[in-house]
Amino acid sequence: MCNCNQQRASYTSEQKSEQTGMIKVTLVGNKPIVIYGDITGRMYIFRKKNDSNWVDKRDAVSFSGVEGIKISSN
């Protein structure tokens, strides 16, 4: 019997994990941070240590000077 549905499910879940035009940003500090994107105007909330958000790459450029966050390199 074919397991096509299982293969399809694993394929679609792999695509969702890496979003086009987005980069993963993680809070490494202990203080919560709210950052507004300079380009998109979106609000990115980091509530506790190790919280991660997918951030638009255009906004992530301006996050490099923010203390307490880590920008993943993709």
C-alpha positions in Angstrom: 0.0 0.0 0.0 1.3 3.5 -0.9 2.3 6.0 1.8 1.8 9.0 -0.4 -0.1 11.0 2.2 2.8 10.6 4.7 5.3 11.7 2.2 3.1 14.7 1.2 2.7 15.7 4.9 6.5 15.6 5.5 7.2 17.6 2.3 4.8 20.4 3.2 6.0 20.6 6.8 9.6 21.0 5.6 8.5 23.9 3.3 6.8 25.8 6.2 9.9 25.6 8.5 11.9 27.9 6.2 9.9 30.9 5.0 10.9 32.9 2.0 12.1 36.4 2.7 12.2 35.8 6.5 15.0 35.2 8.9 14.9 33.8 12.4 15.7 36.2 15.3 16.1 34.9 18.9 16.1 36.8 22.2 19.3 35.9 24.1 19.0 38.5 26.8 16.8 38.4 29.9 14.7 41.5 29.3 11.6 41.5 27.0 12.0 43.5 23.9 9.4 45.0 21.4 11.0 46.0 18.1 9.2 47.8 15.2 10.5 47.0 11.7 12.0 50.1 10.0 10.8 48.9 6.5 7.5 47.0 7.1 6.4 48.7 10.4 5.6 45.3 11.9 5.9 44.8 15.6 8.1 41.9 16.8 7.6 40.9 20.4 10.2 38.9 22.4 8.8 38.1 25.8 11.3 35.7 27.4 14.7 34.3 26.8 15.0 32.0 23.8 11.8 33.4 22.2 12.1 33.3 18.4 10.3 35.2 15.7 10.5 35.1 11.9 11.4 38.6 10.9 11.3 40.1 7.4 14.9 40.2 6.1 14.5 43.9 5.3 13.7 44.7 8.9 16.4 42.4 10.3 19.1 44.6 8.8 18.2 47.3 11.3 18.2 44.8 14.2 22.0 44.3 14.1 22.5 47.2 16.6 19.9 45.9 19.2 21.5 44.4 22.3 20.1 41.0 23.5 19.0 39.5 20.2 20.7 37.0 17.9 20.0 37.0 14.1 20.4 33.5 12.6 22.4 33.3 9.4 20.6 31.6 6.6 
